[in-house]
């Protein structure tokens, strides 16, 4: 029996599945304001699917037109087809690396690298598109679900149980309040440092000759991969900033308490009970 053509229905189903897959993965990237969003992931998945469809149709075309007059001939033809298919798929995955590299960005001072997850998501989306084009629908569906879970569920777990350690409170003593507060914001925004809370703790007269000093408290969240010590160092080097000090948390204060104070607190608690 001769190999059949890919029907129009098969092609339409696979392209439609690729469109949906790219939109599902890209939507999550888009709403979180990542460099590659809905359109990019959709186009990547569609392009990879088209490459797979072309590879499959080329293989079927060669097999249809080949003469199977001998077993040796058949082996030669089949072997050549297998090599052609693998080359196209490998070329697509390799070429995806160039687009992925464009999604990775590094800050000027080298303190943070972003876009690595987006680049990895683009690469996986390419592989999903190739699988859809080859007709592996269930395999693709499971991977789409896994990607969605990794980008949504794992991100939630990170923010719940891991990222809390990246939220720090910093006491900053400055002069020229308006100018310096703007300078601090200009430092944080391009580095994706989020200011979660702000307190103005008052003026400090006499600290600097002929100038009033001001005590500010910022609660900030640093992005993954950024060193908090580098943030403190950079802020300390800014003009008009006199002092930068991390505010100890209640947990840190309890850990630093002498044993005698801890025992006294436990005794007071026991008396109240």
C-alpha positions as CSV (number, residue, x, y, z in Angstrom):
1,X,0.0,0.0,0.0
2,X,1.4,3.4,-1.0
3,X,1.9,6.1,1.6
4,X,-0.9,8.7,1.6
5,X,-0.7,12.5,1.4
6,X,-1.3,14.6,4.4
7,X,-5.0,15.6,4.0
8,X,-6.1,19.2,4.2
9,X,-8.0,18.3,7.4
10,X,-4.8,17.0,9.0
11,X,-2.9,20.1,8.1
12,X,-5.6,22.4,9.4
13,X,-5.9,20.5,12.7
14,X,-2.2,20.6,13.3
15,X,-1.9,24.3,12.4
16,X,-4.9,25.1,14.6
17,X,-3.4,23.1,17.5
18,X,-0.1,25.0,17.1
19,X,-1.9,28.4,17.1
20,X,-3.7,27.5,20.3
21,X,-0.5,26.1,21.9
22,X,1.5,29.2,21.1
23,X,-1.3,31.5,22.4
24,X,-1.7,29.6,25.7
25,X,2.0,29.8,26.5
26,X,2.4,33.3,25.1
27,X,-0.5,34.6,27.1
28,X,1.2,34.0,30.4
29,X,4.4,35.7,29.2
30,X,2.4,38.6,27.9
31,X,0.4,39.4,31.0
32,X,3.7,39.3,33.0
33,X,5.3,41.8,30.7
34,X,8.1,39.6,29.4
35,X,10.2,40.5,26.3
36,X,8.6,37.8,24.2
37,X,4.8,37.6,24.5
38,X,1.7,36.4,22.8
39,X,2.6,37.1,19.2
40,X,6.2,35.9,19.4
41,X,5.3,32.5,21.0
42,X,2.4,32.0,18.6
43,X,4.6,32.7,15.5
44,X,7.4,30.5,16.9
45,X,5.0,27.5,17.4
46,X,3.4,28.0,13.9
47,X,6.8,28.2,12.2
48,X,8.0,25.0,13.9
49,X,4.8,23.2,13.0
50,X,5.1,24.3,9.4
51,X,8.7,22.9,9.3
52,X,7.5,19.6,10.6
53,X,4.6,19.5,8.1
54,X,7.1,20.2,5.3
55,X,9.4,17.5,6.6
56,X,6.6,15.0,6.8
57,X,5.2,15.8,3.4
58,X,8.7,15.6,1.9
59,X,9.1,12.1,3.4
60,X,5.8,11.0,2.1
61,X,6.5,12.4,-1.4
62,X,9.8,10.6,-1.7
63,X,8.2,7.3,-0.5
64,X,5.4,7.7,-3.0
65,X,7.7,8.3,-5.9
66,X,10.3,5.8,-4.9
67,X,10.6,2.5,-6.7
68,X,10.7,-0.4,-4.2
69,X,11.9,-2.9,-6.8
70,X,14.4,-4.4,-4.3
71,X,14.9,-4.4,-0.5
72,X,18.2,-2.6,-0.9
73,X,16.6,0.2,-2.8
74,X,13.9,0.5,-0.1
75,X,16.5,0.7,2.7
76,X,18.5,3.4,0.9
77,X,15.4,5.5,0.3
78,X,14.1,5.1,3.8
79,X,17.4,6.0,5.3
80,X,17.8,9.2,3.2
81,X,14.3,10.3,4.3
82,X,15.1,9.8,7.9
83,X,18.2,11.9,7.7
84,X,16.3,14.7,5.9
85,X,13.6,14.9,8.5
86,X,16.1,15.0,11.4
87,X,18.1,17.8,9.7
88,X,15.2,20.1,9.3
89,X,14.1,19.6,12.9
90,X,17.6,20.1,14.2
91,X,18.0,23.3,12.1
92,X,14.8,24.7,13.6
93,X,15.8,24.0,17.2
94,X,19.3,25.5,16.6
95,X,17.9,28.6,14.8
96,X,15.6,29.1,17.8
97,X,18.7,29.8,19.9
98,X,19.2,33.2,18.1
99,X,15.7,34.4,18.9
100,X,16.1,33.1,22.5
101,X,19.3,35.0,22.9
102,X,17.5,38.2,22.0
103,X,15.2,37.7,24.9
104,X,18.1,37.6,27.4
105,X,19.1,41.0,28.8
106,X,21.8,42.1,31.3
107,X,21.8,45.3,33.2
108,X,24.6,47.8,32.5
109,X,26.2,47.2,35.9
110,X,25.9,43.4,35.5
111,X,23.9,43.0,38.7
112,X,20.9,41.2,37.1
113,X,20.2,39.0,34.1
114,X,16.6,38.7,32.9
115,X,14.8,36.8,30.1
116,X,16.4,33.4,30.7
117,X,13.0,31.8,31.5
118,X,11.4,33.5,28.4
119,X,14.2,32.2,26.2
120,X,13.7,28.7,27.6
121,X,9.9,29.0,27.0
122,X,10.5,30.0,23.4
123,X,12.8,26.9,22.9
124,X,10.2,24.6,24.4
125,X,7.5,26.2,22.3
126,X,9.6,25.4,19.2
127,X,9.8,21.8,20.3
128,X,6.0,21.7,20.9
129,X,5.4,23.1,17.4
130,X,7.7,20.4,15.8
131,X,5.8,17.7,17.7
132,X,2.4,19.0,16.7
133,X,3.5,19.1,13.0
134,X,4.6,15.5,13.3
135,X,1.2,14.6,14.6
136,X,2.1,13.9,18.3
137,X,-0.9,15.6,19.7
138,X,-1.2,14.0,23.1
139,X,2.6,14.4,23.7
140,X,2.3,18.1,22.8
141,X,-0.8,18.5,25.1
142,X,1.0,17.1,28.1
143,X,4.1,19.3,27.5
144,X,1.8,22.4,27.1
145,X,0.2,21.6,30.4
146,X,3.7,21.1,32.0
147,X,5.0,24.4,30.7
148,X,1.9,26.3,31.9
149,X,2.3,24.7,35.3
150,X,6.0,25.5,35.5
151,X,5.4,29.2,34.6
152,X,2.3,29.7,36.7
153,X,2.3,27.2,39.6
154,X,6.0,27.1,40.3
155,X,6.2,30.9,40.1
156,X,3.4,31.1,42.7
157,X,5.3,28.6,44.9
158,X,8.5,30.6,44.5
159,X,6.8,33.8,45.5
160,X,5.1,32.1,48.5
161,X,8.0,30.2,50.0
162,X,11.2,31.4,48.4
163,X,10.9,35.0,47.2
164,X,10.0,36.3,50.7
165,X,13.7,36.2,51.5
166,X,14.2,38.7,48.7
167,X,12.0,41.3,50.3
168,X,14.2,43.6,52.5
169,X,13.7,46.8,54.4
170,X,16.4,49.5,54.1
171,X,16.9,52.6,56.2
172,X,18.4,55.5,54.2
173,X,19.6,58.8,55.5
174,X,19.8,61.5,52.8
175,X,20.0,65.2,52.1
176,X,18.1,67.2,49.4
177,X,15.0,65.1,49.9
178,X,13.1,65.6,46.6
179,X,16.2,65.2,44.4
180,X,17.5,62.2,46.1
181,X,14.2,60.3,46.3
182,X,13.9,60.7,42.6
183,X,17.4,59.4,42.2
184,X,16.6,56.3,44.3
185,X,13.5,55.6,42.1
186,X,15.5,56.1,38.9
187,X,18.0,53.5,40.2
188,X,15.3,50.9,41.1
189,X,13.0,51.0,38.1
190,X,15.4,49.9,35.3
191,X,16.7,47.1,37.5
192,X,13.2,45.8,38.3
193,X,13.5,46.5,42.0
194,X,10.0,46.9,43.3
195,X,9.4,49.4,46.1
196,X,6.8,47.6,48.2
197,X,6.5,50.2,51.0
198,X,7.8,53.6,52.0
199,X,8.0,55.5,55.3
200,X,9.3,59.0,56.0
201,X,10.7,58.7,59.5
202,X,11.5,62.4,60.0
203,X,14.2,65.0,59.8
204,X,17.6,64.8,61.5
205,X,18.9,68.4,62.2
206,X,22.6,69.0,62.7
207,X,23.9,65.9,61.0
208,X,25.3,67.9,58.1
209,X,26.5,71.5,58.1
210,X,23.9,73.9,56.7
211,X,21.7,71.0,55.4
212,X,18.8,69.1,56.9
213,X,19.1,65.3,56.8
214,X,16.1,63.0,56.3
215,X,15.5,59.5,57.4
216,X,13.7,57.3,54.9
217,X,12.7,53.6,55.1
218,X,12.1,51.6,51.9
219,X,10.8,48.0,51.7
220,X,12.1,46.6,48.4
221,X,11.9,43.4,46.5
222,X,14.9,42.5,44.4
223,X,14.5,40.3,41.2
224,X,15.9,36.7,41.1
225,X,19.7,36.7,40.6
226,X,20.3,40.1,42.0
227,X,22.7,40.5,44.9
228,X,21.2,42.6,47.7
229,X,24.7,43.6,48.9
230,X,25.4,45.1,45.5
231,X,22.1,47.1,45.8
232,X,23.2,48.5,49.2
233,X,26.7,49.3,47.8
234,X,25.3,51.1,44.7
235,X,22.8,53.1,46.8
236,X,25.6,54.1,49.3
237,X,27.6,55.5,46.4
238,X,24.9,57.8,45.1
239,X,25.1,61.5,45.7
240,X,23.3,63.0,48.7
241,X,23.0,59.5,50.4
242,X,24.7,59.6,53.7
243,X,23.9,56.2,55.1
244,X,22.3,52.9,53.9
245,X,21.5,50.2,56.4
246,X,19.4,47.1,56.1
247,X,16.7,47.1,58.8
248,X,16.7,43.9,60.8
249,X,13.5,41.9,60.8
250,X,11.7,40.7,63.9
251,X,13.1,37.2,63.2
252,X,16.6,38.6,63.1
253,X,16.1,40.6,66.3
254,X,14.9,37.4,68.1
255,X,17.9,35.5,66.9
256,X,20.3,38.2,68.2
257,X,18.7,38.4,71.6
258,X,20.8,37.1,74.5
259,X,19.6,33.9,76.2
260,X,18.7,35.8,79.4
261,X,16.3,38.1,77.5
262,X,14.7,35.1,75.7
263,X,14.2,33.4,79.1
264,X,12.7,36.6,80.6
265,X,10.2,36.8,77.7
266,X,9.2,33.2,78.1
267,X,8.6,33.7,81.8
268,X,6.5,36.7,81.2
269,X,4.4,34.8,78.7
270,X,4.0,32.0,81.2
271,X,2.8,34.4,83.9
272,X,0.2,35.9,81.5
273,X,-1.1,32.4,80.7
